C-alpha cells in the first residue's frame, strides 16, 4: 500500500475496516470494508456465555466513514 489516497481536510479513511457510525449512536461497524448486509459492532451487546452478542443496524444510502 505505497499509494497515498487523497482525502478532504477533516476526512480520514480507515482502510480495511467499514467503521460506519451507528445512526443516533456512538458505535462503529467493525466488519471489513466493502461488506454486504447490515453493519455490526462485535464488541457491544449483552454478555452471554463469556462473549458479547454484538449490535447490528441497517445500511443507509450515502454512508461514509467521516460522518
Secondary structure, DSSP 4 states (H G I P E B T S, - for coil): --SPPP--TT----TTB--PBPTTSS-B--SBTT--S-EEETT-S-EETTEE--EEE---TT--TT-
